[in-house]
């Protein structure tokens, strides 16, 4: 699940893990509980957990790019 950055007018910036559907909704500040708006300054952070399905190199863009591209040899 992505982590988005929000800014509380009273307490400052904080991060919160939220679904993509809820990313633009105001988030409650963990310090004061006030509604905070999302800061749109970049891409969300995606976390991987050890129990996630393993990703193999087969079929991924970078793996095929490295194997077939002259610039990556």
Phi and psi restraints in degrees (range 20) as a CNS / XPLOR table:
assign (resid 1 and name C) (resid 2 and name N)
       (resid 2 and name CA) (resid 2 and name C) 1.0 -71.1 20.0 2
assign (resid 2 and name N) (resid 2 and name CA)
       (resid 2 and name C) (resid 3 and name N) 1.0 153.8 20.0 2
assign (resid 2 and name C) (resid 3 and name N)
       (resid 3 and name CA) (resid 3 and name C) 1.0 -110.1 20.0 2
assign (resid 3 and name N) (resid 3 and name CA)
       (resid 3 and name C) (resid 4 and name N) 1.0 128.1 20.0 2
assign (resid 3 and name C) (resid 4 and name N)
       (resid 4 and name CA) (resid 4 and name C) 1.0 -114.9 20.0 2
assign (resid 4 and name N) (resid 4 and name CA)
       (resid 4 and name C) (resid 5 and name N) 1.0 156.6 20.0 2
assign (resid 4 and name C) (resid 5 and name N)
       (resid 5 and name CA) (resid 5 and name C) 1.0 -103.2 20.0 2
assign (resid 5 and name N) (resid 5 and name CA)
       (resid 5 and name C) (resid 6 and name N) 1.0 136.5 20.0 2
assign (resid 5 and name C) (resid 6 and name N)
       (resid 6 and name CA) (resid 6 and name C) 1.0 -128.0 20.0 2
assign (resid 6 and name N) (resid 6 and name CA)
       (resid 6 and name C) (resid 7 and name N) 1.0 158.2 20.0 2
assign (resid 6 and name C) (resid 7 and name N)
       (resid 7 and name CA) (resid 7 and name C) 1.0 -127.5 20.0 2
assign (resid 7 and name N) (resid 7 and name CA)
       (resid 7 and name C) (resid 8 and name N) 1.0 121.7 20.0 2
assign (resid 7 and name C) (resid 8 and name N)
       (resid 8 and name CA) (resid 8 and name C) 1.0 -91.0 20.0 2
assign (resid 8 and name N) (resid 8 and name CA)
       (resid 8 and name C) (resid 9 and name N) 1.0 133.6 20.0 2
assign (resid 8 and name C) (resid 9 and name N)
       (resid 9 and name CA) (resid 9 and name C) 1.0 -62.4 20.0 2
assign (resid 9 and name N) (resid 9 and name CA)
       (resid 9 and name C) (resid 10 and name N) 1.0 -30.7 20.0 2
assign (resid 9 and name C) (resid 10 and name N)
       (resid 10 and name CA) (resid 10 and name C) 1.0 -90.0 20.0 2
assign (resid 10 and name N) (resid 10 and name CA)
       (resid 10 and name C) (resid 11 and name N) 1.0 -37.7 20.0 2
assign (resid 10 and name C) (resid 11 and name N)
       (resid 11 and name CA) (resid 11 and name C) 1.0 -109.6 20.0 2
assign (resid 11 and name N) (resid 11 and name CA)
       (resid 11 and name C) (resid 12 and name N) 1.0 -18.5 20.0 2
assign (resid 11 and name C) (resid 12 and name N)
       (resid 12 and name CA) (resid 12 and name C) 1.0 103.6 20.0 2
assign (resid 12 and name N) (resid 12 and name CA)
       (resid 12 and name C) (resid 13 and name N) 1.0 -161.4 20.0 2
assign (resid 12 and name C) (resid 13 and name N)
       (resid 13 and name CA) (resid 13 and name C) 1.0 -81.2 20.0 2
assign (resid 13 and name N) (resid 13 and name CA)
       (resid 13 and name C) (resid 14 and name N) 1.0 149.4 20.0 2
assign (resid 13 and name C) (resid 14 and name N)
       (resid 14 and name CA) (resid 14 and name C) 1.0 -153.4 20.0 2
assign (resid 14 and name N) (resid 14 and name CA)
       (resid 14 and name C) (resid 15 and name N) 1.0 159.3 20.0 2
assign (resid 14 and name C) (resid 15 and name N)
       (resid 15 and name CA) (resid 15 and name C) 1.0 -104.8 20.0 2
assign (resid 15 and name N) (resid 15 and name CA)
       (resid 15 and name C) (resid 16 and name N) 1.0 150.1 20.0 2
assign (resid 15 and name C) (resid 16 and name N)
       (resid 16 and name CA) (resid 16 and name C) 1.0 -148.1 20.0 2
assign (resid 16 and name N) (resid 16 and name CA)
       (resid 16 and name C) (resid 17 and name N) 1.0 135.1 20.0 2
assign (resid 16 and name C) (resid 17 and name N)
       (resid 17 and name CA) (resid 17 and name C) 1.0 -81.3 20.0 2
assign (resid 17 and name N) (resid 17 and name CA)
       (resid 17 and name C) (resid 18 and name N) 1.0 123.2 20.0 2
assign (resid 17 and name C) (resid 18 and name N)
       (resid 18 and name CA) (resid 18 and name C) 1.0 -145.6 20.0 2
assign (resid 18 and name N) (resid 18 and name CA)
       (resid 18 and name C) (resid 19 and name N) 1.0 160.0 20.0 2
assign (resid 18 and name C) (resid 19 and name N)
       (resid 19 and name CA) (resid 19 and name C) 1.0 -71.3 20.0 2
assign (resid 19 and name N) (resid 19 and name CA)
       (resid 19 and name C) (resid 20 and name N) 1.0 159.2 20.0 2
assign (resid 19 and name C) (resid 20 and name N)
       (resid 20 and name CA) (resid 20 and name C) 1.0 -61.4 20.0 2
assign (resid 20 and name N) (resid 20 and name CA)
       (resid 20 and name C) (resid 21 and name N) 1.0 -37.6 20.0 2
assign (resid 20 and name C) (resid 21 and name N)
       (resid 21 and name CA) (resid 21 and name C) 1.0 -63.5 20.0 2
assign (resid 21 and name N) (resid 21 and name CA)
       (resid 21 and name C) (resid 22 and name N) 1.0 -29.3 20.0 2
assign (resid 21 and name C) (resid 22 and name N)
       (resid 22 and name CA) (resid 22 and name C) 1.0 -100.3 20.0 2
assign (resid 22 and name N) (resid 22 and name CA)
       (resid 22 and name C) (resid 23 and name N) 1.0 4.4 20.0 2
assign (resid 22 and name C) (resid 23 and name N)
       (resid 23 and name CA) (resid 23 and name C) 1.0 -60.6 20.0 2
assign (resid 23 and name N) (resid 23 and name CA)
       (resid 23 and name C) (resid 24 and name N) 1.0 -35.5 20.0 2
assign (resid 23 and name C) (resid 24 and name N)
       (resid 24 and name CA) (resid 24 and name C) 1.0 -90.9 20.0 2
assign (resid 24 and name N) (resid 24 and name CA)
       (resid 24 and name C) (resid 25 and name N) 1.0 -5.8 20.0 2
assign (resid 24 and name C) (resid 25 and name N)
       (resid 25 and name CA) (resid 25 and name C) 1.0 -75.3 20.0 2
assign (resid 25 and name N) (resid 25 and name CA)
       (resid 25 and name C) (resid 26 and name N) 1.0 147.1 20.0 2
assign (resid 25 and name C) (resid 26 and name N)
       (resid 26 and name CA) (resid 26 and name C) 1.0 -58.8 20.0 2
assign (resid 26 and name N) (resid 26 and name CA)
       (resid 26 and name C) (resid 27 and name N) 1.0 142.0 20.0 2
assign (resid 26 and name C) (resid 27 and name N)
       (resid 27 and name CA) (resid 27 and name C) 1.0 -107.7 20.0 2
assign (resid 27 and name N) (resid 27 and name CA)
       (resid 27 and name C) (resid 28 and name N) 1.0 146.1 20.0 2
assign (resid 27 and name C) (resid 28 and name N)
       (resid 28 and name CA) (resid 28 and name C) 1.0 -76.2 20.0 2
assign (resid 28 and name N) (resid 28 and name CA)
       (resid 28 and name C) (resid 29 and name N) 1.0 129.5 20.0 2
assign (resid 28 and name C) (resid 29 and name N)
       (resid 29 and name CA) (resid 29 and name C) 1.0 -64.2 20.0 2
assign (resid 29 and name N) (resid 29 and name CA)
       (resid 29 and name C) (resid 30 and name N) 1.0 131.8 20.0 2
assign (resid 29 and name C) (resid 30 and name N)
       (resid 30 and name CA) (resid 30 and name C) 1.0 -69.6 20.0 2
assign (resid 30 and name N) (resid 30 and name CA)
       (resid 30 and name C) (resid 31 and name N) 1.0 -17.6 20.0 2
assign (resid 30 and name C) (resid 31 and name N)
       (resid 31 and name CA) (resid 31 and name C) 1.0 -89.6 20.0 2
assign (resid 31 and name N) (resid 31 and name CA)
       (resid 31 and name C) (resid 32 and name N) 1.0 -50.3 20.0 2
assign (resid 31 and name C) (resid 32 and name N)
       (resid 32 and name CA) (resid 32 and name C) 1.0 -113.2 20.0 2
assign (resid 32 and name N) (resid 32 and name CA)
       (resid 32 and name C) (resid 33 and name N) 1.0 -14.4 20.0 2
assign (resid 32 and name C) (resid 33 and name N)
       (resid 33 and name CA) (resid 33 and name C) 1.0 86.3 20.0 2
assign (resid 33 and name N) (resid 33 and name CA)
       (resid 33 and name C) (resid 34 and name N) 1.0 -2.1 20.0 2
assign (resid 33 and name C) (resid 34 and name N)
       (resid 34 and name CA) (resid 34 and name C) 1.0 -71.6 20.0 2
assign (resid 34 and name N) (resid 34 and name CA)
       (resid 34 and name C) (resid 35 and name N) 1.0 154.0 20.0 2
assign (resid 34 and name C) (resid 35 and name N)
       (resid 35 and name CA) (resid 35 and name C) 1.0 -70.7 20.0 2
assign (resid 35 and name N) (resid 35 and name CA)
       (resid 35 and name C) (resid 36 and name N) 1.0 134.7 20.0 2
assign (resid 35 and name C) (resid 36 and name N)
       (resid 36 and name CA) (resid 36 and name C) 1.0 -125.0 20.0 2
assign (resid 36 and name N) (resid 36 and name CA)
       (resid 36 and name C) (resid 37 and name N) 1.0 143.1 20.0 2
assign (resid 36 and name C) (resid 37 and name N)
       (resid 37 and name CA) (resid 37 and name C) 1.0 -91.7 20.0 2
assign (resid 37 and name N) (resid 37 and name CA)
       (resid 37 and name C) (resid 38 and name N) 1.0 155.9 20.0 2
assign (resid 37 and name C) (resid 38 and name N)
       (resid 38 and name CA) (resid 38 and name C) 1.0 -74.9 20.0 2
assign (resid 38 and name N) (resid 38 and name CA)
       (resid 38 and name C) (resid 39 and name N) 1.0 141.2 20.0 2
assign (resid 38 and name C) (resid 39 and name N)
       (resid 39 and name CA) (resid 39 and name C) 1.0 -93.0 20.0 2
assign (resid 39 and name N) (resid 39 and name CA)
       (resid 39 and name C) (resid 40 and name N) 1.0 123.8 20.0 2
assign (resid 39 and name C) (resid 40 and name N)
       (resid 40 and name CA) (resid 40 and name C) 1.0 -103.5 20.0 2
assign (resid 40 and name N) (resid 40 and name CA)
       (resid 40 and name C) (resid 41 and name N) 1.0 81.5 20.0 2
assign (resid 40 and name C) (resid 41 and name N)
       (resid 41 and name CA) (resid 41 and name C) 1.0 -126.3 20.0 2
assign (resid 41 and name N) (resid 41 and name CA)
       (resid 41 and name C) (resid 42 and name N) 1.0 13.3 20.0 2
assign (resid 41 and name C) (resid 42 and name N)
       (resid 42 and name CA) (resid 42 and name C) 1.0 168.0 20.0 2
assign (resid 42 and name N) (resid 42 and name CA)
       (resid 42 and name C) (resid 43 and name N) 1.0 -166.6 20.0 2
assign (resid 42 and name C) (resid 43 and name N)
       (resid 43 and name CA) (resid 43 and name C) 1.0 -85.7 20.0 2
assign (resid 43 and name N) (resid 43 and name CA)
       (resid 43 and name C) (resid 44 and name N) 1.0 151.6 20.0 2
assign (resid 43 and name C) (resid 44 and name N)
       (resid 44 and name CA) (resid 44 and name C) 1.0 -69.8 20.0 2
assign (resid 44 and name N) (resid 44 and name CA)
       (resid 44 and name C) (resid 45 and name N) 1.0 158.5 20.0 2
assign (resid 44 and name C) (resid 45 and name N)
       (resid 45 and name CA) (resid 45 and name C) 1.0 -91.2 20.0 2
assign (resid 45 and name N) (resid 45 and name CA)
       (resid 45 and name C) (resid 46 and name N) 1.0 132.3 20.0 2
assign (resid 45 and name C) (resid 46 and name N)
       (resid 46 and name CA) (resid 46 and name C) 1.0 -109.9 20.0 2
assign (resid 46 and name N) (resid 46 and name CA)
       (resid 46 and name C) (resid 47 and name N) 1.0 130.6 20.0 2
assign (resid 46 and name C) (resid 47 and name N)
       (resid 47 and name CA) (resid 47 and name C) 1.0 -101.8 20.0 2
assign (resid 47 and name N) (resid 47 and name CA)
       (resid 47 and name C) (resid 48 and name N) 1.0 143.2 20.0 2
assign (resid 47 and name C) (resid 48 and name N)
       (resid 48 and name CA) (resid 48 and name C) 1.0 -114.8 20.0 2
assign (resid 48 and name N) (resid 48 and name CA)
       (resid 48 and name C) (resid 49 and name N) 1.0 138.5 20.0 2
assign (resid 48 and name C) (resid 49 and name N)
       (resid 49 and name CA) (resid 49 and name C) 1.0 -107.9 20.0 2
assign (resid 49 and name N) (resid 49 and name CA)
       (resid 49 and name C) (resid 50 and name N) 1.0 157.0 20.0 2
assign (resid 49 and name C) (resid 50 and name N)
       (resid 50 and name CA) (resid 50 and name C) 1.0 -59.6 20.0 2
assign (resid 50 and name N) (resid 50 and name CA)
       (resid 50 and name C) (resid 51 and name N) 1.0 -29.0 20.0 2
assign (resid 50 and name C) (resid 51 and name N)
       (resid 51 and name CA) (resid 51 and name C) 1.0 -88.2 20.0 2
assign (resid 51 and name N) (resid 51 and name CA)
       (resid 51 and name C) (resid 52 and name N) 1.0 1.7 20.0 2
assign (resid 51 and name C) (resid 52 and name N)
       (resid 52 and name CA) (resid 52 and name C) 1.0 -65.0 20.0 2
assign (resid 52 and name N) (resid 52 and name CA)
       (resid 52 and name C) (resid 53 and name N) 1.0 156.7 20.0 2
assign (resid 52 and name C) (resid 53 and name N)
       (resid 53 and name CA) (resid 53 and name C) 1.0 -61.6 20.0 2
assign (resid 53 and name N) (resid 53 and name CA)
       (resid 53 and name C) (resid 54 and name N) 1.0 134.6 20.0 2
assign (resid 53 and name C) (resid 54 and name N)
       (resid 54 and name CA) (resid 54 and name C) 1.0 -64.2 20.0 2
assign (resid 54 and name N) (resid 54 and name CA)
       (resid 54 and name C) (resid 55 and name N) 1.0 141.6 20.0 2
assign (resid 54 and name C) (resid 55 and name N)
       (resid 55 and name CA) (resid 55 and name C) 1.0 -102.7 20.0 2
assign (resid 55 and name N) (resid 55 and name CA)
       (resid 55 and name C) (resid 56 and name N) 1.0 127.0 20.0 2
assign (resid 55 and name C) (resid 56 and name N)
       (resid 56 and name CA) (resid 56 and name C) 1.0 -99.2 20.0 2
assign (resid 56 and name N) (resid 56 and name CA)
       (resid 56 and name C) (resid 57 and name N) 1.0 162.0 20.0 2
assign (resid 56 and name C) (resid 57 and name N)
       (resid 57 and name CA) (resid 57 and name C) 1.0 -73.5 20.0 2
assign (resid 57 and name N) (resid 57 and name CA)
       (resid 57 and name C) (resid 58 and name N) 1.0 -22.2 20.0 2
assign (resid 57 and name C) (resid 58 and name N)
       (resid 58 and name CA) (resid 58 and name C) 1.0 -68.7 20.0 2
assign (resid 58 and name N) (resid 58 and name CA)
       (resid 58 and name C) (resid 59 and name N) 1.0 128.6 20.0 2
assign (resid 58 and name C) (resid 59 and name N)
       (resid 59 and name CA) (resid 59 and name C) 1.0 89.3 20.0 2
assign (resid 59 and name N) (resid 59 and name CA)
       (resid 59 and name C) (resid 60 and name N) 1.0 -10.6 20.0 2
assign (resid 59 and name C) (resid 60 and name N)
       (resid 60 and name CA) (resid 60 and name C) 1.0 -82.1 20.0 2
assign (resid 60 and name N) (resid 60 and name CA)
       (resid 60 and name C) (resid 61 and name N) 1.0 151.2 20.0 2
assign (resid 60 and name C) (resid 61 and name N)
       (resid 61 and name CA) (resid 61 and name C) 1.0 -59.0 20.0 2
assign (resid 61 and name N) (resid 61 and name CA)
       (resid 61 and name C) (resid 62 and name N) 1.0 -49.0 20.0 2
assign (resid 61 and name C) (resid 62 and name N)
       (resid 62 and name CA) (resid 62 and name C) 1.0 -66.6 20.0 2
assign (resid 62 and name N) (resid 62 and name CA)
       (resid 62 and name C) (resid 63 and name N) 1.0 -35.4 20.0 2
assign (resid 62 and name C) (resid 63 and name N)
       (resid 63 and name CA) (resid 63 and name C) 1.0 -66.1 20.0 2
assign (resid 63 and name N) (resid 63 and name CA)
       (resid 63 and name C) (resid 64 and name N) 1.0 -44.6 20.0 2
assign (resid 63 and name C) (resid 64 and name N)
       (resid 64 and name CA) (resid 64 and name C) 1.0 -71.0 20.0 2
assign (resid 64 and name N) (resid 64 and name CA)
       (resid 64 and name C) (resid 65 and name N) 1.0 -32.8 20.0 2
assign (resid 64 and name C) (resid 65 and name N)
       (resid 65 and name CA) (resid 65 and name C) 1.0 -64.3 20.0 2
assign (resid 65 and name N) (resid 65 and name CA)
       (resid 65 and name C) (resid 66 and name N) 1.0 -46.7 20.0 2
assign (resid 65 and name C) (resid 66 and name N)
       (resid 66 and name CA) (resid 66 and name C) 1.0 -64.6 20.0 2
assign (resid 66 and name N) (resid 66 and name CA)
       (resid 66 and name C) (resid 67 and name N) 1.0 -38.5 20.0 2
assign (resid 66 and name C) (resid 67 and name N)
       (resid 67 and name CA) (resid 67 and name C) 1.0 -74.2 20.0 2
assign (resid 67 and name N) (resid 67 and name CA)
       (resid 67 and name C) (resid 68 and name N) 1.0 -32.1 20.0 2
assign (resid 67 and name C) (resid 68 and name N)
       (resid 68 and name CA) (resid 68 and name C) 1.0 -108.6 20.0 2
assign (resid 68 and name N) (resid 68 and name CA)
       (resid 68 and name C) (resid 69 and name N) 1.0 -9.6 20.0 2
assign (resid 68 and name C) (resid 69 and name N)
       (resid 69 and name CA) (resid 69 and name C) 1.0 -97.2 20.0 2
assign (resid 69 and name N) (resid 69 and name CA)
       (resid 69 and name C) (resid 70 and name N) 1.0 136.5 20.0 2
assign (resid 69 and name C) (resid 70 and name N)
       (resid 70 and name CA) (resid 70 and name C) 1.0 -67.2 20.0 2
assign (resid 70 and name N) (resid 70 and name CA)
       (resid 70 and name C) (resid 71 and name N) 1.0 -30.6 20.0 2
assign (resid 70 and name C) (resid 71 and name N)
       (resid 71 and name CA) (resid 71 and name C) 1.0 -72.8 20.0 2
assign (resid 71 and name N) (resid 71 and name CA)
       (resid 71 and name C) (resid 72 and name N) 1.0 -18.2 20.0 2
assign (resid 71 and name C) (resid 72 and name N)
       (resid 72 and name CA) (resid 72 and name C) 1.0 -101.9 20.0 2
assign (resid 72 and name N) (resid 72 and name CA)
       (resid 72 and name C) (resid 73 and name N) 1.0 1.3 20.0 2
